[in-house]
Amino acid sequence: PDPQMVMRLRELTRRGAHVIVVVPCQPMEGLIGFFTDYRPAVRDAVKKFYQMGHPAVGLMTHDPLHLEHQRAYLGYLDAHRELDLPIHPRGIVQETQYEASGQTPDVKNISAWICTFIGAVSIVAAECKRTGLSVPDDVSILSLDDPGDAPMAALGKRLTVLRPDSAANAARIHECLSNWREDRMGTLTPLPAVWIDRETIAPPNQRSSFEP
C-alpha cells in the first residue's frame, strides 16, 4: 500500500475496524498482514526441476521490494545451497517496475524458468520462439502469477503455476477475523502456496543446442 492508503487504514483501526492487509512490504502498526510465502514452494520447485534432469534452473523476478518476490528469491537460493549446486551465471534475471534490466533470459543453457510475474512468462516465451525452442519440450516455465485455466497468449498453453492456496488462506483469514487478537497486530503471517500442474512443465528434451 502507498503511504496515503496506510494512513487511511490506520485511521480505520483507530475507529475500531479490524483490518487485514495482503502482501504489505513490511509489518504495519495496528494492522495484520498476510502474504503468500513462496520460499518453501520455490525451493521445492527448483529441486523438482533438477530431479527431472534440467541442467540449470533460472529465476526471473520483478520488484525487489515486493515481499513475495523476496521470498521466491530466497527459496531459489535455498534449493541451490541444499543441493550444493552452483547458480548459472545467467540464472537470475532482475526486472523492476522502474527500469528494465536489459538482460535476456538464456533459454539455451537454462531449460527451466521460474517467473515471479506474468510479463516474465512472455519474455521467456518470446526468447524461446526467437531461438527455435518450444515450451515445454525444450524449456519449462513455472509462474507465480496465475492467469487461470485459459491458455497464456504468448504460449498457447495453460500455465503451470505456484499460487496462493485459496482454501487455506480463506480459512486462516476467517479464523483471524473470528478470533481477533491484539498480539497479531503489526505482524506478518505467511500463507501457503500450491502447485497447479497445467501444460508448461516437462522433462528436458536432450537437444544438442544446449551449450556447456
N, CA and C atoms as a LAMMPS dump frame, in Angstrom:
ITEM: TIMESTEP
0
ITEM: NUMBER OF ATOMS
636
ITEM: BOX BOUNDS ff ff ff
-5.0000000000000000e+02 5.0000000000000000e+02
-5.0000000000000000e+02 5.0000000000000000e+02
-5.0000000000000000e+02 5.0000000000000000e+02
ITEM: ATOMS id mol type element x y z
1 1 1 N 0.821 -1.221 0
2 1 2 C 0 0 0
3 1 3 C 0.854 1.27 0
4 2 1 N 0.347 2.312 -0.644
5 2 2 C 1.067 3.577 -0.626
6 2 3 C 0.835 4.271 0.721
7 3 1 N 1.652 5.269 1.058
8 3 2 C 1.551 5.909 2.383
9 3 3 C 0.157 6.44 2.697
10 4 1 N -0.519 7.033 1.709
11 4 2 C -1.856 7.565 1.972
12 4 3 C -2.839 6.448 2.301
13 5 1 N -2.687 5.317 1.624
14 5 2 C -3.557 4.185 1.925
15 5 3 C -3.288 3.672 3.338
16 6 1 N -2.009 3.598 3.714
17 6 2 C -1.659 3.15 5.06
18 6 3 C -2.291 4.058 6.1
19 7 1 N -2.241 5.361 5.862
20 7 2 C -2.837 6.311 6.806
21 7 3 C -4.341 6.085 6.922
22 8 1 N -5.004 5.829 5.79
23 8 2 C -6.448 5.586 5.821
24 8 3 C -6.773 4.298 6.587
25 9 1 N -5.963 3.267 6.368
26 9 2 C -6.19 2.006 7.065
27 9 3 C -5.967 2.155 8.566
28 10 1 N -4.946 2.899 8.928
29 10 2 C -4.69 3.113 10.352
30 10 3 C -5.809 3.92 11
31 11 1 N -6.367 4.858 10.255
32 11 2 C -7.495 5.623 10.78
33 11 3 C -8.689 4.693 11.02
34 12 1 N -8.895 3.736 10.136
35 12 2 C -9.963 2.76 10.334
36 12 3 C -9.738 1.952 11.608
37 13 1 N -8.484 1.564 11.851
38 13 2 C -8.219 0.792 13.068
39 13 3 C -8.463 1.626 14.321
40 14 1 N -8.168 2.922 14.239
41 14 2 C -8.415 3.788 15.406
42 14 3 C -9.916 3.9 15.694
43 15 1 N -10.723 3.713 14.656
44 15 2 C -12.18 3.749 14.834
45 15 3 C -12.743 2.386 15.247
46 16 1 N -11.849 1.406 15.403
47 16 2 C -12.278 0.094 15.868
48 16 3 C -12.431 -0.958 14.796
49 17 1 N -12.099 -0.615 13.548
50 17 2 C -12.209 -1.61 12.476
51 17 3 C -11.081 -2.627 12.576
52 18 1 N -11.363 -3.843 12.157
53 18 2 C -10.348 -4.879 12.074
54 18 3 C -9.85 -4.93 10.63
55 19 1 N -8.563 -4.699 10.434
56 19 2 C -8.012 -4.572 9.085
57 19 3 C -6.929 -5.617 8.857
58 20 1 N -7.079 -6.363 7.769
59 20 2 C -6.042 -7.281 7.306
60 20 3 C -5.554 -6.783 5.952
61 21 1 N -4.256 -6.652 5.818
62 21 2 C -3.685 -6.233 4.536
63 21 3 C -2.966 -7.424 3.921
64 22 1 N -3.005 -7.502 2.605
65 22 2 C -2.399 -8.619 1.883
66 22 3 C -1.138 -8.144 1.181
67 23 1 N -0.058 -8.834 1.423
68 23 2 C 1.255 -8.563 0.832
69 23 3 C 1.734 -7.139 1.091
70 24 1 N 1.774 -6.695 2.332
71 24 2 C 2.448 -5.427 2.615
72 24 3 C 3.957 -5.614 2.484
73 25 1 N 4.681 -4.532 2.292
74 25 2 C 6.131 -4.641 2.164
75 25 3 C 6.807 -4.887 3.512
76 26 1 N 6.108 -4.556 4.597
77 26 2 C 6.67 -4.714 5.932
78 26 3 C 5.529 -4.739 6.938
79 27 1 N 5.796 -5.217 8.167
80 27 2 C 4.749 -5.155 9.19
81 27 3 C 4.312 -3.711 9.415
82 28 1 N 3.016 -3.507 9.664
83 28 2 C 2.492 -2.161 9.858
84 28 3 C 1.738 -2.088 11.18
85 29 1 N 2.041 -1.079 11.932
86 29 2 C 1.441 -0.894 13.252
87 29 3 C -0.086 -0.861 13.158
88 30 1 N -0.726 -1.655 14
89 30 2 C -2.184 -1.655 14.069
90 30 3 C -2.87 -2.507 13.031
91 31 1 N -2.124 -3.047 12.09
92 31 2 C -2.706 -3.832 11.004
93 31 3 C -2.139 -5.249 11.018
94 32 1 N -2.925 -6.194 10.59
95 32 2 C -2.458 -7.562 10.45
96 32 3 C -2.155 -7.815 8.977
97 33 1 N -0.979 -8.339 8.693
98 33 2 C -0.564 -8.581 7.314
99 33 3 C -0.508 -10.061 6.979
100 34 1 N -0.949 -10.386 5.781
101 34 2 C -0.834 -11.741 5.256
102 34 3 C -0.067 -11.694 3.944
103 35 1 N 0.752 -12.721 3.715
104 35 2 C 1.437 -12.821 2.433
105 35 3 C 1.618 -14.29 2.097
106 36 1 N 1.66 -14.596 0.796
107 36 2 C 1.935 -15.96 0.367
108 36 3 C 3.433 -16.198 0.468
109 37 1 N 3.81 -17.192 1.247
110 37 2 C 5.236 -17.464 1.449
111 37 3 C 5.723 -18.427 0.376
112 38 1 N 6.334 -17.859 -0.67
113 38 2 C 6.807 -18.677 -1.778
114 38 3 C 8.161 -19.323 -1.508
115 39 1 N 8.793 -18.993 -0.395
116 39 2 C 10.137 -19.523 -0.166
117 39 3 C 10.175 -21.056 -0.186
118 40 1 N 9.383 -21.762 0.634
119 40 2 C 9.462 -23.227 0.582
120 40 3 C 8.96 -23.804 -0.728
121 41 1 N 7.95 -23.186 -1.327
122 41 2 C 7.391 -23.709 -2.575
123 41 3 C 8.384 -23.574 -3.726
124 42 1 N 9.059 -22.438 -3.816
125 42 2 C 10.053 -22.252 -4.878
126 42 3 C 11.255 -23.159 -4.644
127 43 1 N 11.667 -23.298 -3.409
128 43 2 C 12.771 -24.218 -3.11
129 43 3 C 12.447 -25.621 -3.627
130 44 1 N 11.238 -26.093 -3.323
131 44 2 C 10.85 -27.435 -3.759
132 44 3 C 10.699 -27.508 -5.273
133 45 1 N 10.234 -26.435 -5.895
134 45 2 C 10.07 -26.414 -7.351
135 45 3 C 11.426 -26.504 -8.048
136 46 1 N 12.399 -25.756 -7.551
137 46 2 C 13.744 -25.805 -8.146
138 46 3 C 14.314 -27.217 -8.028
139 47 1 N 14.15 -27.831 -6.867
140 47 2 C 14.625 -29.2 -6.681
141 47 3 C 13.936 -30.155 -7.654
142 48 1 N 12.637 -29.95 -7.854
143 48 2 C 11.889 -30.81 -8.777
144 48 3 C 12.443 -30.704 -10.191
145 49 1 N 12.745 -29.484 -10.625
146 49 2 C 13.288 -29.298 -11.966
147 49 3 C 14.617 -30.044 -12.126
148 50 1 N 15.49 -29.931 -11.131
149 50 2 C 16.769 -30.635 -11.226
150 50 3 C 16.561 -32.143 -11.211
151 51 1 N 15.619 -32.629 -10.41
152 51 2 C 15.323 -34.06 -10.38
153 51 3 C 14.796 -34.547 -11.722
154 52 1 N 14.113 -33.674 -12.454
155 52 2 C 13.604 -34.028 -13.784
156 52 3 C 14.723 -34.062 -14.824
157 53 1 N 15.884 -33.564 -14.48
158 53 2 C 17.016 -33.586 -15.398
159 53 3 C 17.363 -32.267 -16.049
160 54 1 N 16.707 -31.182 -15.645
161 54 2 C 17.054 -29.878 -16.217
162 54 3 C 18.473 -29.494 -15.805
163 55 1 N 19.302 -29.055 -16.759
164 55 2 C 20.706 -28.761 -16.441
165 55 3 C 20.889 -27.508 -15.596
166 56 1 N 19.98 -26.553 -15.724
167 56 2 C 20.064 -25.32 -14.936
168 56 3 C 18.665 -24.727 -14.822
169 57 1 N 18.399 -24.121 -13.676
170 57 2 C 17.095 -23.512 -13.408
171 57 3 C 17.306 -22.022 -13.205
172 58 1 N 16.491 -21.212 -13.881
173 58 2 C 16.604 -19.764 -13.77
174 58 3 C 15.444 -19.163 -13.004
175 59 1 N 15.677 -17.959 -12.51
176 59 2 C 14.644 -17.19 -11.812
177 59 3 C 14.554 -15.823 -12.465
178 60 1 N 13.38 -15.477 -12.936
179 60 2 C 13.155 -14.146 -13.486
180 60 3 C 12.204 -13.427 -12.554
181 61 1 N 12.73 -12.404 -11.882
182 61 2 C 11.97 -11.763 -10.821
183 61 3 C 11.756 -10.283 -11.123
184 62 1 N 10.955 -9.664 -10.259
185 62 2 C 10.46 -8.317 -10.536
186 62 3 C 10.865 -7.397 -9.392
187 63 1 N 9.976 -6.551 -8.953
188 63 2 C 10.254 -5.516 -7.964
189 63 3 C 10.912 -6.107 -6.719
190 64 1 N 12.165 -5.725 -6.411
191 64 2 C 12.853 -6.308 -5.251
192 64 3 C 12.238 -5.903 -3.919
193 65 1 N 11.363 -4.897 -3.906
194 65 2 C 10.692 -4.506 -2.671
195 65 3 C 9.437 -5.339 -2.411
196 66 1 N 9.037 -6.152 -3.37
197 66 2 C 7.834 -6.967 -3.248
198 66 3 C 8.15 -8.166 -2.358
199 67 1 N 7.453 -8.288 -1.246
200 67 2 C 7.757 -9.321 -0.264
201 67 3 C 7.699 -10.722 -0.858
202 68 1 N 6.693 -11.002 -1.673
203 68 2 C 6.575 -12.341 -2.235
204 68 3 C 7.716 -12.643 -3.203
205 69 1 N 8.194 -11.635 -3.916
206 69 2 C 9.348 -11.839 -4.794
207 69 3 C 10.609 -12.076 -3.974
208 70 1 N 10.748 -11.385 -2.864
209 70 2 C 11.897 -11.621 -1.98
210 70 3 C 11.909 -13.054 -1.483
211 71 1 N 10.742 -13.556 -1.086
212 71 2 C 10.66 -14.917 -0.571
213 71 3 C 10.944 -15.944 -1.671
214 72 1 N 10.49 -15.655 -2.894
215 72 2 C 10.788 -16.551 -4.013
216 72 3 C 12.288 -16.611 -4.263
217 73 1 N 12.939 -15.467 -4.197
218 73 2 C 14.389 -15.405 -4.4
219 73 3 C 15.119 -16.226 -3.34
220 74 1 N 14.687 -16.106 -2.09
221 74 2 C 15.315 -16.875 -1.021
222 74 3 C 15.116 -18.372 -1.222
223 75 1 N 13.927 -18.77 -1.689
224 75 2 C 13.687 -20.179 -1.963
225 75 3 C 14.586 -20.706 -3.066
226 76 1 N 14.826 -19.878 -4.077
227 76 2 C 15.728 -20.239 -5.174
228 76 3 C 17.146 -20.453 -4.643
229 77 1 N 17.587 -19.552 -3.778
230 77 2 C 18.906 -19.7 -3.169
231 77 3 C 18.967 -20.934 -2.266
232 78 1 N 17.911 -21.153 -1.488
233 78 2 C 17.865 -22.305 -0.587
234 78 3 C 18.097 -23.607 -1.345
235 79 1 N 17.399 -23.754 -2.486
236 79 2 C 17.49 -25.007 -3.241
237 79 3 C 18.913 -25.259 -3.72
238 80 1 N 19.559 -24.236 -4.261
239 80 2 C 20.921 -24.423 -4.753
240 80 3 C 21.891 -24.709 -3.604
241 81 1 N 21.649 -24.074 -2.482
242 81 2 C 22.508 -24.326 -1.321
243 81 3 C 22.326 -25.755 -0.82
244 82 1 N 21.081 -26.201 -0.716
245 82 2 C 20.819 -27.539 -0.194
246 82 3 C 21.298 -28.622 -1.16
247 83 1 N 21.183 -28.368 -2.46
248 83 2 C 21.652 -29.328 -3.45
249 83 3 C 23.148 -29.205 -3.715
250 84 1 N 23.759 -28.164 -3.171
251 84 2 C 25.182 -27.869 -3.385
252 84 3 C 25.48 -27.744 -4.877
253 85 1 N 24.618 -26.972 -5.557
254 85 2 C 24.775 -26.72 -6.981
255 85 3 C 25.047 -25.238 -7.215
256 86 1 N 25.91 -24.918 -8.165
257 86 2 C 26.129 -23.503 -8.48
258 86 3 C 24.946 -22.927 -9.231
259 87 1 N 24.708 -21.646 -9.025
260 87 2 C 23.701 -20.937 -9.814
261 87 3 C 24.339 -20.552 -11.145
262 88 1 N 23.629 -20.822 -12.225
263 88 2 C 24.157 -20.487 -13.544
264 88 3 C 24.467 -18.992 -13.6
265 89 1 N 25.569 -18.599 -14.259
266 89 2 C 25.934 -17.177 -14.313
267 89 3 C 24.835 -16.267 -14.849
268 90 1 N 23.939 -16.811 -15.688
269 90 2 C 22.831 -16.012 -16.205
270 90 3 C 21.499 -16.519 -15.65
271 91 1 N 21.571 -17.144 -14.484
272 91 2 C 20.398 -17.789 -13.926
273 91 3 C 19.404 -16.865 -13.27
274 92 1 N 19.812 -15.644 -12.928
275 92 2 C 18.907 -14.703 -12.278
276 92 3 C 18.735 -13.48 -13.173
277 93 1 N 17.514 -13.212 -13.562
278 93 2 C 17.196 -12.018 -14.345
279 93 3 C 16.307 -11.126 -13.49
280 94 1 N 16.759 -9.907 -13.245
281 94 2 C 16.035 -8.979 -12.376
282 94 3 C 15.423 -7.852 -13.197
283 95 1 N 14.116 -7.756 -13.134
284 95 2 C 13.412 -6.619 -13.723
285 95 3 C 12.769 -5.835 -12.586
286 96 1 N 12.58 -4.54 -12.772
287 96 2 C 11.855 -3.749 -11.789
288 96 3 C 10.781 -2.952 -12.516
289 97 1 N 9.873 -2.39 -11.733
290 97 2 C 8.82 -1.581 -12.352
291 97 3 C 9.352 -0.236 -12.824
292 98 1 N 10.576 0.088 -12.428
293 98 2 C 11.145 1.389 -12.782
294 98 3 C 12.117 1.293 -13.96
295 99 1 N 12.757 0.13 -14.095
296 99 2 C 13.81 0.036 -15.099
297 99 3 C 13.947 -1.406 -15.576
298 100 1 N 13.986 -1.591 -16.879
299 100 2 C 14.238 -2.924 -17.418
300 100 3 C 15.72 -3.243 -17.265
301 101 1 N 16.011 -4.487 -16.983
302 101 2 C 17.398 -4.87 -16.722
303 101 3 C 18.222 -4.937 -17.999
304 102 1 N 17.565 -5.121 -19.129
305 102 2 C 18.313 -5.291 -20.367
306 102 3 C 18.845 -6.701 -20.527
307 103 1 N 18.552 -7.583 -19.57
308 103 2 C 19.011 -8.961 -19.657
309 103 3 C 18.032 -9.785 -20.502
310 104 1 N 18.577 -10.735 -21.235
311 104 2 C 17.76 -11.665 -21.999
312 104 3 C 17.835 -13.02 -21.334
313 105 1 N 16.711 -13.648 -21.049
314 105 2 C 16.78 -14.97 -20.422
315 105 3 C 17.481 -15.964 -21.335
316 106 1 N 18.398 -16.735 -20.766
317 106 2 C 19.184 -17.715 -21.508
318 106 3 C 18.39 -19.015 -21.576
319 107 1 N 17.699 -19.232 -22.678
320 107 2 C 16.869 -20.429 -22.798
321 107 3 C 17.616 -21.587 -23.463
322 108 1 N 18.838 -21.337 -23.921
323 108 2 C 19.628 -22.424 -24.497
324 108 3 C 20.321 -23.243 -23.415
325 109 1 N 20.787 -22.581 -22.38
326 109 2 C 21.525 -23.252 -21.322
327 109 3 C 20.703 -23.457 -20.061
328 110 1 N 19.645 -22.686 -19.914
329 110 2 C 18.767 -22.794 -18.751
330 110 3 C 17.413 -23.265 -19.25
331 111 1 N 17.088 -24.512 -18.964
332 111 2 C 15.913 -25.117 -19.594
333 111 3 C 14.672 -25.099 -18.713
334 112 1 N 14.745 -24.45 -17.544
335 112 2 C 13.563 -24.293 -16.694
336 112 3 C 13.619 -22.906 -16.064
337 113 1 N 12.51 -22.175 -16.161
338 113 2 C 12.447 -20.828 -15.615
339 113 3 C 11.28 -20.692 -14.649
340 114 1 N 11.558 -20.073 -13.497
341 114 2 C 10.509 -19.677 -12.567
342 114 3 C 10.312 -18.18 -12.744
343 115 1 N 9.092 -17.789 -13.057
344 115 2 C 8.773 -16.392 -13.348
345 115 3 C 7.879 -15.841 -12.235
346 116 1 N 8.312 -14.774 -11.581
347 116 2 C 7.522 -14.257 -10.466
348 116 3 C 6.388 -13.348 -10.918
349 117 1 N 6.381 -12.941 -12.199
350 117 2 C 5.314 -12.063 -12.692
351 117 3 C 4.99 -12.454 -14.122
352 118 1 N 3.764 -12.163 -14.535
353 118 2 C 3.264 -12.691 -15.794
354 118 3 C 4.032 -12.146 -16.992
355 119 1 N 4.55 -10.924 -16.9
356 119 2 C 5.331 -10.377 -18.002
357 119 3 C 6.578 -11.188 -18.279
358 120 1 N 7.156 -11.778 -17.23
359 120 2 C 8.358 -12.599 -17.403
360 120 3 C 8.062 -13.821 -18.257
361 121 1 N 6.869 -14.381 -18.095
362 121 2 C 6.486 -15.544 -18.891
363 121 3 C 6.533 -15.2 -20.379
364 122 1 N 6.01 -14.041 -20.729
365 122 2 C 6.007 -13.629 -22.132
366 122 3 C 7.421 -13.379 -22.642
367 123 1 N 8.29 -12.835 -21.783
368 123 2 C 9.676 -12.588 -22.186
369 123 3 C 10.395 -13.902 -22.467
370 124 1 N 10.233 -14.877 -21.574
371 124 2 C 10.854 -16.183 -21.788
372 124 3 C 10.275 -16.844 -23.035
373 125 1 N 8.953 -16.765 -23.192
374 125 2 C 8.31 -17.378 -24.355
375 125 3 C 8.813 -16.749 -25.656
376 126 1 N 8.974 -15.434 -25.662
377 126 2 C 9.46 -14.754 -26.871
378 126 3 C 10.879 -15.184 -27.21
379 127 1 N 11.707 -15.368 -26.187
380 127 2 C 13.09 -15.796 -26.438
381 127 3 C 13.124 -17.235 -26.941
382 128 1 N 12.237 -18.081 -26.415
383 128 2 C 12.144 -19.452 -26.92
384 128 3 C 11.766 -19.445 -28.401
385 129 1 N 10.785 -18.63 -28.752
386 129 2 C 10.348 -18.556 -30.146
387 129 3 C 11.471 -18.052 -31.042
388 130 1 N 12.201 -17.045 -30.548
389 130 2 C 13.285 -16.46 -31.353
390 130 3 C 14.394 -17.469 -31.618
391 131 1 N 14.647 -18.34 -30.666
392 131 2 C 15.748 -19.295 -30.794
393 131 3 C 15.292 -20.672 -31.275
394 132 1 N 14.017 -20.803 -31.63
395 132 2 C 13.535 -22.059 -32.182
396 132 3 C 13.301 -23.146 -31.159
397 133 1 N 13.122 -22.771 -29.902
398 133 2 C 12.84 -23.745 -28.849
399 133 3 C 11.36 -23.706 -28.495
400 134 1 N 10.881 -24.766 -27.879
401 134 2 C 9.458 -24.845 -27.571
402 134 3 C 9.235 -25.011 -26.071
403 135 1 N 8.083 -24.565 -25.639
404 135 2 C 7.61 -24.774 -24.271
405 135 3 C 6.495 -25.813 -24.359
406 136 1 N 6.566 -26.919 -23.615
407 136 2 C 7.557 -27.233 -22.595
408 136 3 C 8.629 -28.22 -23.034
409 137 1 N 8.655 -28.65 -24.288
410 137 2 C 9.583 -29.717 -24.671
411 137 3 C 11.04 -29.344 -24.46
412 138 1 N 11.392 -28.105 -24.738
413 138 2 C 12.778 -27.662 -24.572
414 138 3 C 12.972 -26.821 -23.32
415 139 1 N 11.999 -26.004 -23.01
416 139 2 C 12.087 -25.098 -21.863
417 139 3 C 10.785 -25.191 -21.079
418 140 1 N 10.906 -25.359 -19.773
419 140 2 C 9.734 -25.404 -18.904
420 140 3 C 9.568 -24.062 -18.193
421 141 1 N 8.323 -23.694 -17.949
422 141 2 C 8.02 -22.428 -17.28
423 141 3 C 7.065 -22.678 -16.127
424 142 1 N 7.427 -22.145 -14.975
425 142 2 C 6.56 -22.14 -13.801
426 142 3 C 6.363 -20.69 -13.392
427 143 1 N 5.11 -20.279 -13.208
428 143 2 C 4.811 -18.883 -12.91
429 143 3 C 4.248 -18.728 -11.505
430 144 1 N 4.576 -17.606 -10.866
431 144 2 C 3.972 -17.247 -9.587
432 144 3 C 2.818 -16.278 -9.793
433 145 1 N 2.466 -16.052 -11.038
434 145 2 C 1.364 -15.165 -11.401
435 145 3 C 0.401 -16.002 -12.234
436 146 1 N -0.842 -16.138 -11.791
437 146 2 C -1.75 -17.117 -12.375
438 146 3 C -2.821 -16.468 -13.24
439 147 1 N -2.8 -16.723 -14.573
440 147 2 C -3.852 -16.179 -15.436
441 147 3 C -5.102 -17.058 -15.462
442 148 1 N -5.098 -18.15 -14.721
443 148 2 C -6.244 -19.057 -14.731
444 148 3 C -6.074 -20.161 -15.751
445 149 1 N -7.152 -20.858 -16.031
446 149 2 C -7.09 -22.023 -16.914
447 149 3 C -7.044 -21.667 -18.398
448 150 1 N -7.291 -20.419 -18.736
449 150 2 C -7.229 -20.028 -20.149
450 150 3 C -5.778 -20.096 -20.628
451 151 1 N -5.556 -20.496 -21.882
452 151 2 C -4.182 -20.529 -22.395
453 151 3 C -3.519 -19.157 -22.316
454 152 1 N -2.254 -19.152 -21.94
455 152 2 C -1.476 -17.923 -21.925
456 152 3 C -1.192 -17.518 -23.368
457 153 1 N -1.507 -16.28 -23.731
458 153 2 C -1.442 -15.856 -25.133
459 153 3 C -0.065 -16.087 -25.752
460 154 1 N 0.994 -15.795 -25.003
461 154 2 C 2.341 -15.918 -25.554
462 154 3 C 2.757 -17.374 -25.763
463 155 1 N 2.042 -18.283 -25.085
464 155 2 C 2.425 -19.686 -25.134
465 155 3 C 1.451 -20.55 -25.916
466 156 1 N 0.154 -20.168 -25.885
467 156 2 C -0.871 -21.03 -26.437
468 156 3 C -1.101 -22.253 -25.576
469 157 1 N -0.63 -22.201 -24.33
470 157 2 C -0.765 -23.306 -23.395
471 157 3 C -1.26 -22.774 -22.059
472 158 1 N -1.802 -23.674 -21.261
473 158 2 C -2.199 -23.293 -19.909
474 158 3 C -0.965 -23.303 -19.025
475 159 1 N -0.831 -22.304 -18.228
476 159 2 C 0.409 -22.053 -17.498
477 159 3 C 0.424 -22.781 -16.153
478 160 1 N 1.469 -23.584 -15.947
479 160 2 C 1.68 -24.203 -14.641
480 160 3 C 2.119 -23.121 -13.658
481 161 1 N 1.513 -23.146 -12.473
482 161 2 C 1.758 -22.043 -11.537
483 161 3 C 1.975 -22.546 -10.111
484 162 1 N 2.672 -21.719 -9.342
485 162 2 C 2.605 -21.738 -7.885
486 162 3 C 1.715 -20.567 -7.521
487 163 1 N 0.642 -20.83 -6.793
488 163 2 C -0.278 -19.747 -6.473
489 163 3 C -0.746 -19.888 -5.026
490 164 1 N -1.337 -18.832 -4.479
491 164 2 C -1.851 -18.934 -3.112
492 164 3 C -2.849 -20.085 -2.987
493 165 1 N -2.767 -20.791 -1.875
494 165 2 C -3.735 -21.839 -1.567
495 165 3 C -5.006 -21.145 -1.079
496 166 1 N -5.952 -20.958 -1.982
497 166 2 C -7.124 -20.129 -1.69
498 166 3 C -7.923 -20.647 -0.5
499 167 1 N -8.143 -21.948 -0.444
500 167 2 C -8.943 -22.506 0.645
501 167 3 C -8.247 -22.33 1.985
502 168 1 N -6.959 -22.624 2.021
503 168 2 C -6.204 -22.483 3.269
504 168 3 C -6.141 -21.021 3.698
505 169 1 N -5.951 -20.144 2.724
506 169 2 C -5.857 -18.722 3.047
507 169 3 C -7.183 -18.178 3.56
508 170 1 N -8.273 -18.567 2.909
509 170 2 C -9.59 -18.106 3.35
510 170 3 C -9.873 -18.587 4.774
511 171 1 N -9.504 -19.843 5.055
512 171 2 C -9.73 -20.383 6.398
513 171 3 C -8.908 -19.622 7.435
514 172 1 N -7.66 -19.299 7.083
515 172 2 C -6.794 -18.578 8.024
516 172 3 C -7.323 -17.175 8.284
517 173 1 N -7.753 -16.501 7.235
518 173 2 C -8.283 -15.145 7.401
519 173 3 C -9.588 -15.179 8.196
520 174 1 N -10.448 -16.154 7.901
521 174 2 C -11.7 -16.279 8.642
522 174 3 C -11.427 -16.516 10.131
523 175 1 N -10.452 -17.371 10.418
524 175 2 C -10.105 -17.649 11.818
525 175 3 C -9.58 -16.4 12.496
526 176 1 N -8.792 -15.638 11.771
527 176 2 C -8.216 -14.418 12.342
528 176 3 C -9.313 -13.405 12.653
529 177 1 N -10.273 -13.273 11.736
530 177 2 C -11.353 -12.308 11.945
531 177 3 C -12.298 -12.739 13.063
532 178 1 N -12.546 -14.034 13.165
533 178 2 C -13.484 -14.515 14.185
534 178 3 C -12.832 -14.64 15.561
535 179 1 N -11.502 -14.633 15.569
536 179 2 C -10.771 -14.719 16.83
537 179 3 C -9.699 -13.633 16.836
538 180 1 N -10.164 -12.389 16.799
539 180 2 C -9.248 -11.247 16.674
540 180 3 C -8.408 -11.106 17.94
541 181 1 N -7.084 -11.089 17.754
542 181 2 C -6.178 -11 18.899
543 181 3 C -5.249 -9.815 18.728
544 182 1 N -5.096 -9.077 19.812
545 182 2 C -4.259 -7.879 19.778
546 182 3 C -2.798 -8.224 19.491
547 183 1 N -2.352 -9.421 19.905
548 183 2 C -0.942 -9.758 19.711
549 183 3 C -0.591 -10.006 18.243
550 184 1 N -1.604 -10.106 17.391
551 184 2 C -1.344 -10.26 15.957
552 184 3 C -1.157 -8.917 15.253
553 185 1 N -1.518 -7.847 15.928
554 185 2 C -1.39 -6.52 15.311
555 185 3 C 0.082 -6.238 15.009
556 186 1 N 0.336 -5.684 13.83
557 186 2 C 1.703 -5.357 13.446
558 186 3 C 2.529 -6.551 13.031
559 187 1 N 1.873 -7.692 12.752
560 187 2 C 2.609 -8.892 12.363
561 187 3 C 2.368 -9.23 10.895
562 188 1 N 3.231 -10.065 10.363
563 188 2 C 3.075 -10.624 9.017
564 188 3 C 2.904 -12.126 9.149
565 189 1 N 1.838 -12.657 8.596
566 189 2 C 1.554 -14.086 8.69
567 189 3 C 1.77 -14.746 7.327
568 190 1 N 2.667 -15.735 7.247
569 190 2 C 2.872 -16.423 5.966
570 190 3 C 1.741 -17.395 5.676
571 191 1 N 1.319 -17.443 4.422
572 191 2 C 0.271 -18.35 3.973
573 191 3 C 0.844 -19.255 2.882
574 192 1 N 0.308 -20.477 2.727
575 192 2 C 0.928 -21.446 1.812
576 192 3 C 0.606 -21.205 0.344
577 193 1 N 1.468 -21.76 -0.5
578 193 2 C 1.254 -21.774 -1.947
579 193 3 C 1.063 -23.211 -2.397
580 194 1 N 0.361 -23.396 -3.509
581 194 2 C 0.144 -24.732 -4.06
582 194 3 C 0.583 -24.76 -5.529
583 195 1 N 1.009 -25.943 -5.961
584 195 2 C 1.424 -26.175 -7.347
585 195 3 C 0.205 -26.601 -8.154
586 196 1 N -0.096 -25.868 -9.227
587 196 2 C -1.179 -26.225 -10.139
588 196 3 C -0.542 -26.667 -11.456
589 197 1 N -0.562 -27.965 -11.72
590 197 2 C 0.146 -28.531 -12.861
591 197 3 C -0.719 -28.418 -14.111
592 198 1 N -0.256 -27.639 -15.079
593 198 2 C -1.008 -27.47 -16.323
594 198 3 C -0.155 -27.953 -17.505
595 199 1 N 0.285 -27.082 -18.381
596 199 2 C 0.862 -27.572 -19.641
597 199 3 C 2.259 -27.062 -19.961
598 200 1 N 2.961 -26.459 -19.011
599 200 2 C 4.246 -25.852 -19.369
600 200 3 C 5.431 -26.478 -18.636
601 201 1 N 5.251 -27.673 -18.097
602 201 2 C 6.337 -28.353 -17.397
603 201 3 C 6.56 -29.711 -18.045
604 202 1 N 7.822 -30.028 -18.337
605 202 2 C 8.165 -31.334 -18.893
606 202 3 C 9.634 -31.62 -18.599
607 203 1 N 10.02 -32.893 -18.624
608 203 2 C 11.458 -33.189 -18.561
609 203 3 C 12.154 -32.549 -19.752
610 204 1 N 13.413 -32.206 -19.602
611 204 2 C 14.097 -31.514 -20.711
612 204 3 C 14.304 -32.423 -21.907
613 205 1 N 14.112 -31.857 -23.069
614 205 2 C 14.427 -32.541 -24.317
615 205 3 C 15.938 -32.477 -24.493
616 206 1 N 16.577 -33.608 -24.621
617 206 2 C 18.046 -33.641 -24.696
618 206 3 C 18.51 -33.163 -26.069
619 207 1 N 18.464 -31.846 -26.222
620 207 2 C 18.823 -31.235 -27.505
621 207 3 C 20.326 -30.992 -27.577
622 208 1 N 20.857 -31.069 -28.795
623 208 2 C 22.27 -30.755 -28.996
624 208 3 C 22.525 -29.269 -28.869
625 209 1 N 21.445 -28.431 -28.848
626 209 2 C 21.621 -26.983 -28.813
627 209 3 C 22.074 -26.491 -27.462
628 210 1 N 21.905 -27.313 -26.408
629 210 2 C 22.36 -26.869 -25.103
630 210 3 C 23.882 -26.788 -25.093
631 211 1 N 24.362 -25.666 -24.656
632 211 2 C 25.796 -25.391 -24.701
633 211 3 C 26.424 -25.629 -23.337
634 212 1 N 27.69 -26.031 -23.275
635 212 2 C 28.352 -26.268 -21.996
636 212 3 C 28.558 -24.959 -21.249
